[in-house]
Amino acid sequence: ETMLAKLYIEVLGLPKEGKDALKLLNYRAPSGSHGDAGDFAMIAYFVLKPRFPKHGSLTIQQVNDLLDGIANNNASKKKDLVKKSLLQLITQSSALEQKWLIRMIIKDMKLGFSQQTIFSIFHPDAIELHNVTTDLEKVCLQLHDPSLSLSNVSIMLFSAFKPMLAAIANIKNIEKQMNNQSFYIETKLDGERMQMHKDGDVYKYFSRNGFDYTQQFGASPLDDSLTPFIHNVFRIDVQNCILDGEMMAFNPNTQTFMQKGSKFDIKRMVDDSELQTCYCVFDVLMLNDQKLAHETLRKRYETLHNLFTPITGRLHAVHNKEASSKKNVVDALNEAIDNREEGIMVKDPLSI
């Protein structure tokens, strides 16, 4: 809101100490009889109403394109391009249109009901699919038929999905949580969660939030910091696959992984860095067009460990060891602490 307020003050040429400028900057402060304190969009509407025409000139397609540009450039921290798109929206929209555009941009529509409510009315499985894909268009296209269940809609190649995140567990209850059966213990990696989609010579990389980092890691075996080094290590019959793992920074001199607190960004490592990109894989969700999301973790691990030949410092299959007791967990956690690692993961081999 503050960034938008400053932009409006600049575009409208408002005196910085003027009444309207202060309204925008201090939108949380109670004022007047409207009861709009805290509602930046409504405050902006009353400031803009006498200054803009009643009708804007943008089409819905143009608005969508500009909003996409704002979202993408904001994620890439390209503030100048964000400002450029905002200026186009502001100068070609009416005050009423801008009120709702502001609410879209700050993601607070104030409609009196939530996104979950709309999803639940649209389709019983819409919330779950959106949580997996983070793609509203895909939800609308794939679940437009209320009789179609989510089991018919799977993770797709080159389409980002939202991965399952771990929960904090109480060691005292670990045996009960694992149904008194054996379980896996893995080292918790301190990198960036990343999924890799491969189809022949074409690769795409997506973050846990669905952002595309293919440009950083390589769309083909010919370019960037990772793909050229791992392309030839996949089993010869692997045509396509989707892998889930952690992107790490590996120091070839010390043969160790760097921690995120070491003042580097794995998504923006430069070519002349002494560190190199290493992808540590802990799950496979698709292989040769066969979806594996409904297979047990044990079965997916078996598939994963026969999928490629690991390369030290470039492509690793995350090692796990089987355990069955609270003592095993305590010992593994103490070992991780001694090795200055981030922690451990405990996983159920029969989970899906």
PyMOL commands that set and color helices and strands:
alter all, ss='L'
color gray80, all
select helices_A, chain A and resi 2-12+19-25+40-51+60-75+79-91+95-105+115-122+126-133+136-142+150-152+171-177+214-217+227-233+260-262+266-268+297-304+326-338
alter helices_A, ss='H'
color red, helices_A
select strands_A, chain A and resi 183-188+192-199+202-207+240-251+256-257+276-287+290-291+315-317+320-323+343-347
alter strands_A, ss='S'
color yellow, strands_A
deselect
rebuild
show_as cartoon
